[in-house]
Amino acid sequence: MPGALVATGATWLAVRAALAPVDRMRGELSRLPPGRRLALPRADDELRALAAEVNVLLADREAAAERLRRFTGDAAHELRSPVAAIRMEAEVALAASHPGPDTGEEAGAQAGTDAEVARETLEDVLAEAERLTTLLDSLLALARSDAGELPPAEPVDLVTQVREAVARVPADGPSVRAAPAVPSAWASGHPAETDLVLDNLLRNARAHAASQVVVSVLTSRAYVRVVVDDDGPGVPPEHRARVFDRFYRVSGDRSRASGGTGLGLAMVAEVVHRRGGRVSVGDSPDGGARFQVSWRRHG
């Protein structure tokens, strides 16, 4: 019996000695400041591999936290504008609804003016509310994508999708024409995602085109490619690396003249990349911008 106790004690001491480096690593990990990593043990063994994996996890966690901080800050900045505009227009409408003490013809003229101001103000409120709704829908779609929500892939005929997207375009503004080079082009994706991509590409192109937008569909051995050409001012080379970033606008003053939210192209890139596709922007033969989006070919 004493021999068994000695053996058990020796085993416990051996296990404790073997786990001591892990315990030291745990203590070091609890004291690590932001941006620092665990020191890798000299020996090329399981403990070194564990420390390396922990460092990878730390880097991923900090990158995710930084993306969240940046995204939250940008979202708050963008939401302030339409909310402030709606508040201002509501104040104008409220002031117009309380006319002064004028009587007679002056009162009638004032009432007509007030009614016109109220109508224009409500139209502005509606436009800002619609932009706010679009922004919130975009934020929700990106949040779902960040959370890893990805519906199963299925075959999608991009020629059909392009024709339907063109048919949805409003009649006013630059003309939009579908010019597929093939009768059908089956990609691996999801109809709701391709609709989102095409609608945002066309909305972006029409916001900057001078007179027309042309949408082509091309195929290769591995990919199906949608090409959107416009005849607008194009995207300067120094902006092309960031034009698909969230909330990024080519105009340095974050102008909202086009009515955009700065999220449309970001959603395009997010959706396509998650399906293993590619996005790019360059020069169009029509003199404006050429946006290209490629999905993996089905089958």
Secondary structure in CASP SS format (residue, H / E / C, confidence):
PFRMAT SS
TARGET T0000
AUTHOR 0000-0000-0000
METHOD secondary structure of the structure
MODEL  1
M C 1.00
P H 1.00
G H 1.00
A H 1.00
L H 1.00
V H 1.00
A H 1.00
T H 1.00
G H 1.00
A H 1.00
T H 1.00
W H 1.00
L H 1.00
A H 1.00
V H 1.00
R H 1.00
A H 1.00
A H 1.00
L H 1.00
A H 1.00
P H 1.00
V H 1.00
D H 1.00
R H 1.00
M H 1.00
R H 1.00
G H 1.00
E H 1.00
L H 1.00
S H 1.00
R H 1.00
L C 1.00
P C 1.00
P C 1.00
G C 1.00
R C 1.00
R C 1.00
L C 1.00
A C 1.00
L C 1.00
P C 1.00
R C 1.00
A C 1.00
D C 1.00
D C 1.00
E H 1.00
L H 1.00
R H 1.00
A H 1.00
L H 1.00
A H 1.00
A H 1.00
E H 1.00
V H 1.00
N H 1.00
V H 1.00
L H 1.00
L H 1.00
A H 1.00
D H 1.00
R H 1.00
E H 1.00
A H 1.00
A H 1.00
A H 1.00
E H 1.00
R H 1.00
L H 1.00
R H 1.00
R H 1.00
F H 1.00
T H 1.00
G H 1.00
D H 1.00
A H 1.00
A H 1.00
H H 1.00
E H 1.00
L H 1.00
R H 1.00
S H 1.00
P H 1.00
V H 1.00
A H 1.00
A H 1.00
I H 1.00
R H 1.00
M H 1.00
E H 1.00
A H 1.00
E H 1.00
V H 1.00
A H 1.00
L H 1.00
A H 1.00
A H 1.00
S C 1.00
H C 1.00
P C 1.00
G C 1.00
P C 1.00
D C 1.00
T C 1.00
G H 1.00
E H 1.00
E H 1.00
A H 1.00
G H 1.00
A H 1.00
Q H 1.00
A H 1.00
G H 1.00
T H 1.00
D H 1.00
A H 1.00
E H 1.00
V H 1.00
A H 1.00
R H 1.00
E H 1.00
T H 1.00
L H 1.00
E H 1.00
D H 1.00
V H 1.00
L H 1.00
A H 1.00
E H 1.00
A H 1.00
E H 1.00
R H 1.00
L H 1.00
T H 1.00
T H 1.00
L H 1.00
L H 1.00
D H 1.00
S H 1.00
L H 1.00
L H 1.00
A H 1.00
L H 1.00
A H 1.00
R H 1.00
S H 1.00
D H 1.00
A C 1.00
G C 1.00
E C 1.00
L C 1.00
P C 1.00
P C 1.00
A C 1.00
E E 1.00
P E 1.00
V E 1.00
D E 1.00
L H 1.00
V H 1.00
T H 1.00
Q H 1.00
V H 1.00
R H 1.00
E H 1.00
A H 1.00
V H 1.00
A H 1.00
R H 1.00
V C 1.00
P C 1.00
A C 1.00
D C 1.00
G C 1.00
P C 1.00
S E 1.00
V E 1.00
R E 1.00
A E 1.00
A C 1.00
P C 1.00
A C 1.00
V C 1.00
P C 1.00
S C 1.00
A C 1.00
W E 1.00
A E 1.00
S E 1.00
G E 1.00
H C 1.00
P H 1.00
A H 1.00
E H 1.00
T H 1.00
D H 1.00
L H 1.00
V H 1.00
L H 1.00
D H 1.00
N H 1.00
L H 1.00
L H 1.00
R H 1.00
N H 1.00
A H 1.00
R H 1.00
A H 1.00
H H 1.00
A C 1.00
A C 1.00
S C 1.00
Q E 1.00
V E 1.00
V E 1.00
V E 1.00
S E 1.00
V E 1.00
L E 1.00
T E 1.00
S C 1.00
R C 1.00
A C 1.00
Y E 1.00
V E 1.00
R E 1.00
V E 1.00
V E 1.00
V E 1.00
D E 1.00
D E 1.00
D C 1.00
G C 1.00
P C 1.00
G C 1.00
V C 1.00
P C 1.00
P H 1.00
E H 1.00
H H 1.00
R C 1.00
A C 1.00
R C 1.00
V C 1.00
F C 1.00
D C 1.00
R C 1.00
F C 1.00
Y C 1.00
R C 1.00
V C 1.00
S C 1.00
G C 1.00
D C 1.00
R C 1.00
S C 1.00
R C 1.00
A C 1.00
S C 1.00
G C 1.00
G C 1.00
T C 1.00
G C 1.00
L C 1.00
G H 1.00
L H 1.00
A H 1.00
M H 1.00
V H 1.00
A H 1.00
E H 1.00
V H 1.00
V H 1.00
H H 1.00
R H 1.00
R C 1.00
G C 1.00
G C 1.00
R E 1.00
V E 1.00
S E 1.00
V E 1.00
G E 1.00
D E 1.00
S C 1.00
P C 1.00
D C 1.00
G C 1.00
G C 1.00
A E 1.00
R E 1.00
F E 1.00
Q E 1.00
V E 1.00
S E 1.00
W E 1.00
R E 1.00
R E 1.00
H C 1.00
G C 1.00
END
